Amino acid sequence: MKVRKAVILAAGMGTRVLPATKAMPKEMLTIVDKPAIQYIVEEVSKAGIKDILIVISRGKNVVEDHFDRSPELERALHNSGKTEFYEEVAKIPKLARIQYIRQQEMKGTGDAVMSARSFVGDEPFVVLYGDDVIIGEDPATAQVCRAYEEYGKGTVAMKEVPTELVTKYSSLKVQLQKDNIYSVTDMIEKPDPDEMFSNFSILGRCVLPPEIFGILETLPAGAGGEYQLTDAMKILSRSEGMMGVDFTGTRYDMGNKLGILKAIVEVGLEHPEVKDGFRDYLKKICNGL
């Protein structure tokens, strides 16, 4: 079955990048000239998915405002002849059909996904984390959707990461199927080093069948009373098996201060408007290190 819907999880508080996120959602932190969540919505749109639900929390209305039209601004830009800026602003609401729902309490990623049940219905859907930006020629969303459509199993985007990061993320039990596609038969969240299956971790994207909701319904609460999506996917991987895609593209963790800086530097070096001047500036800075 073709994947036609996407759910973006954007309800987290962004405590790792305080105080920037005290009043500004981490999903709205900018990479050069666009907020992180716009890169994610653009990725979904490029993958051919036009129906998106963004799970937000109290105080994140600015996310809704960003993807809404701004007639006054559009008119002012158009009338003043600032055509390029007008086109950039006017295209944002046309990226996708976006709906929103609030996660009432911070009760984990599993609870956030459960809130999307009526939107998803009886269809497979892709889940994206609102602070994980992945930039590449082939959208990461498209890569996991193709694998799901080929194998008919839940699919995760994954990468091999250093052991010290596996213990902060997850570890997957995998077996190579072909090219960059693996079968996944087990997983563990934030394992101790002696519990690791491999250095492959889930990073920011997964396609799930609607059966995941039945698993989430019966899922016991974990640490802090939260319900984690990884725990539900572990059950799914053990019972039905899942697939993993060692995706192409560069991932930036926008919930991490160093990740934000890397994103700004690397995207800035490719940005047509600023790349030349920015490169010259960085060379001067590097010479002084």
C-alpha positions in Angstrom: 0.0 0.0 0.0 1.3 3.5 -0.9 2.2 5.8 2.0 0.0 8.9 1.7 0.2 10.5 5.2 2.9 11.9 7.5 2.9 12.7 11.2 5.5 15.1 12.5 6.2 15.0 16.2 6.9 18.6 17.4 5.6 18.7 20.9 8.8 18.4 22.9 10.1 21.2 25.1 13.6 21.4 23.7 15.4 21.5 27.1 18.8 20.7 25.6 18.9 24.0 23.8 17.6 26.3 26.5 17.4 29.3 26.9 16.8 29.6 23.1 13.7 27.4 23.4 12.2 29.2 26.4 9.8 31.1 24.2 10.7 29.8 20.7 9.9 26.1 19.7 13.1 24.2 18.8 11.4 23.3 15.5 11.4 27.0 14.6 15.2 27.4 15.1 16.6 28.5 11.8 19.1 27.0 9.5 20.4 30.0 7.6 17.0 31.4 6.5 14.4 28.7 7.1 13.1 27.1 10.3 14.0 23.5 10.9 10.5 22.3 10.6 10.2 23.8 7.1 13.0 21.6 5.9 11.1 18.6 7.2 7.8 19.6 5.6 9.6 20.2 2.3 11.2 16.7 2.6 7.8 15.1 3.0 6.4 17.1 0.1 9.3 16.1 -2.2 8.5 12.5 -1.3 5.0 13.0 -2.8 3.1 13.1 0.5 0.7 16.1 0.8 -1.3 15.2 4.0 0.6 16.1 7.1 -0.4 16.1 10.8 1.9 18.1 13.1 1.6 17.1 16.8 2.4 20.3 18.8 2.0 21.4 22.4 0.9 24.5 24.2 2.8 27.6 23.2 3.7 26.4 19.7 1.2 28.4 17.7 4.1 30.0 15.9 4.5 26.7 14.0 0.9 27.0 12.7 1.4 30.7 11.8 4.5 29.9 9.8 2.7 27.5 7.5 -0.4 29.7 7.2 -0.8 32.5 4.7 0.3 36.1 5.6 -1.7 38.2 3.1 -0.4 41.5 4.4 3.2 40.5 4.1 2.6 38.9 0.7 0.9 42.1 -0.5 3.7 44.3 0.9 6.4 42.2 -0.8 4.6 42.1 -4.1 3.8 45.8 -4.2 7.4 46.8 -3.4 8.7 44.6 -6.2 10.5 42.1 -3.9 9.5 39.3 -6.1 12.0 36.7 -4.9 11.0 37.2 -1.2 7.3 37.2 -2.2 7.6 33.8 -4.0 9.5 32.3 -1.0 6.8 33.4 1.4 3.9 32.5 -0.8 5.0 29.0 -1.5 5.1 27.9 2.1 1.4 27.3 2.7 1.3 25.4 -0.6 3.8 22.8 0.5 1.1 20.4 1.9 -2.3 20.1 3.5 -1.3 20.5 7.2 -3.4 19.8 10.2 -2.5 20.2 13.9 -3.3 18.5 17.1 -2.0 19.2 20.6 -0.4 16.6 22.8 -2.1 17.5 26.1 0.8 16.1 28.3 4.4 15.2 27.6 3.8 11.5 27.9 6.3 10.3 25.3 6.5 9.7 21.6 4.1 6.7 21.8 1.4 9.0 23.3 2.1 11.6 20.6 1.6 9.0 17.8 -1.6 7.8 19.4 -3.0 11.3 19.1 -2.7 10.9 15.3 -5.0 7.8 15.1 -8.0 9.5 13.7 -5.9 11.3 11.1 -4.2 8.2 10.0 -7.2 5.8 9.9 -6.4 2.4 8.5 -3.4 3.4 6.5 0.4 3.2 6.8 2.0 6.5 7.7 5.5 8.0 8.1 6.6 9.5 11.4 9.2 12.2 11.5 10.8 13.8 14.5 10.5 17.6 14.4 14.1 18.2 15.5 15.7 15.8 13.1 16.5 17.5 9.8 17.9 15.3 7.0 19.2 17.0 3.9 20.0 15.1 0.7 19.2 14.6 -3.0 16.9 11.7 -2.3 14.5 12.6 0.6 14.9 10.3 3.5 11.1 10.0 3.7 11.0 8.8 0.1 13.6 6.2 1.0 11.7 4.6 3.9 8.4 4.8 2.0 9.9 2.9 -1.0 11.1 0.2 1.3 7.7 -0.1 3.1 5.9 -0.3 -0.3 8.3 -3.0 -1.5 8.3 -5.2 1.6 5.0 -4.4 3.3 6.6 -4.1 6.7 7.2 -1.2 9.1 10.4 0.5 8.1 12.9 2.7 10.0 15.6 5.1 8.8 18.9 4.1 10.5 22.6 4.8 10.6 25.6 3.3 12.2 26.7 5.7 15.0 29.5 5.6 17.6 28.9 3.3 20.7 28.6 6.3 23.0 25.6 7.6 20.9 24.0 4.2 20.6 23.6 4.2 24.4 21.7 7.5 24.0 19.6 6.4 21.0 18.7 2.8 20.2 20.3 -0.4 18.9 18.9 -2.6 16.2 19.3 -6.3 15.4 19.7 -6.3 11.7 20.5 -8.6 8.7 21.5 -7.3 5.3 18.9 -8.0 2.6 20.2 -6.0 -0.4 22.1 -2.7 -1.0 21.3 -0.5 1.9 18.2 -2.4 3.1 18.2 -4.6 6.2 15.7 -6.8 8.0 15.1 -5.7 11.7 14.1 -8.4 14.1 14.7 -6.7 17.5 15.7 -3.4 19.0 16.4 -1.8 22.4 16.1 1.8 23.5 19.2 3.4 25.2 21.0 0.1 25.8 24.0 -0.5 28.0 27.1 -1.4 25.9 26.7 -5.1 26.7 23.0 -5.0 25.6 23.7 -3.6 22.1 22.7 -5.6 19.0 24.6 -3.4 16.6 25.7 0.2 16.1 22.7 0.9 13.9 20.3 3.4 15.5 16.9 4.7 14.4 17.3 8.3 13.3 14.3 10.5 12.8 12.1 8.6 10.3 9.9 5.5 10.3 7.0 4.1 8.4 4.4 2.3 10.5 1.4 0.1 9.7 -1.9 1.0 11.3 -1.5 -2.1 13.6 1.0 0.0 15.6 -2.0 1.6 17.4 -3.2 -1.7 18.8 0.3 -2.2 20.2 0.4 1.3 21.7 -3.0 0.8 23.4 -1.6 -2.1 25.4 1.9 -0.6 26.0 2.8 -0.2 29.7 4.2 3.1 30.8 8.0 3.4 30.9 10.3 5.7 32.8 8.6 8.9 34.0 5.2 7.5 33.0 6.0 8.0 29.3 5.0 5.7 26.4 7.9 5.3 23.9 7.3 4.6 20.3 10.5 2.5 20.2 8.9 0.1 22.7 6.0 -0.5 20.4 8.2 -0.9 17.4 10.3 -3.5 19.4 7.1 -5.6 19.7 6.3 -5.1 16.0 9.9 -6.1 15.0 9.7 -9.3 17.1 6.3 -10.3 16.0 6.1 -9.4 12.3 9.6 -8.1 11.5 10.5 -4.7 10.3 12.9 -3.2 7.6 15.7 -0.8 8.1 17.1 1.6 5.5 20.7 2.9 5.9 19.6 6.2 4.4 21.6 8.6 2.3 21.7 12.3 3.3 23.1 14.3 6.2 21.2 14.4 9.5 21.3 17.4 11.8 20.0 17.1 15.4 18.3 20.4 16.0 17.7 19.6 19.6 21.4 19.7 20.2 23.5 22.9 20.3 26.4 21.4 18.3 23.9 19.9 15.8 22.4 23.3 15.2 25.9 24.9 14.6 26.8 22.1 12.2 23.6 22.6 10.2 24.1 26.3 9.9 27.7 26.0 8.8 27.2 23.2 6.3 23.9 24.5 4.8 25.4 28.0 4.7 28.4 26.8 2.7 25.9 25.6 0.0 23.4 28.5 0.2 23.6 30.5 -3.1 23.0 33.8 -1.5 25.7 33.7 1.2 28.1 30.8 0.4 30.9 32.8 -1.1 31.1 35.4 1.6 30.6 32.8 4.3 33.4 30.6 3.0 35.8 33.5 3.0 34.7 34.4 6.6 35.3 30.8 7.8 38.7 30.7 6.2 39.7 33.8 8.2 38.3 32.3 11.4 40.1 29.0 10.8 43.4 30.6 10.2 43.2 32.1 13.6 42.5 28.8 15.4 
